[in-house]
Amino acid sequence: MNPLETRNTHCPWCDAPIELTIDVSAVPQTSIEDCQVCCAPIVVHVAMDPDLDDDLVIRLERDGD
């Protein structure tokens, strides 16, 4: 099993499509990533959802809001 997964989502600042690489061996986790388009800081929350067969749940927030 590959511990890294790639997920496509959108920046909460500029709504541009962005790609996140997530280490699924370290879930739950919270990190701060810069948007690849507007460079704004994004807080990335990752967890497993037992109600969705332990699928990854990703929540993005604007850092500093």
Residue pairs with C-beta under 8 A, 6 or more apart in sequence:
3 23
3 24
3 25
4 21
4 22
4 23
4 24
5 21
5 22
5 24
5 56
6 19
6 20
6 21
6 22
7 19
7 20
7 22
7 56
7 58
8 17
8 18
8 19
8 20
9 17
9 18
9 20
9 58
9 60
10 16
10 17
10 18
10 60
11 17
11 18
11 35
11 37
11 38
11 40
11 42
11 60
12 42
12 60
12 61
12 62
13 35
13 38
13 40
13 42
13 62
14 35
14 37
14 38
14 40
16 35
16 36
16 37
16 38
18 35
18 36
18 37
19 36
20 33
20 44
20 58
22 29
22 46
22 56
22 58
23 29
24 56
27 46
27 47
27 48
27 56
28 45
28 46
28 47
28 48
29 45
29 46
30 43
30 44
30 45
30 46
31 43
31 44
31 46
32 41
32 42
32 43
32 44
32 63
33 41
33 42
33 44
34 40
34 41
34 42
35 41
35 42
40 62
40 63
41 62
41 63
41 64
42 60
42 61
42 62
42 63
43 60
43 61
43 62
43 63
44 58
44 59
44 60
45 58
45 59
45 60
45 61
46 56
46 57
46 58
47 56
47 57
48 54
48 55
48 56
48 57
49 55
49 56
49 57
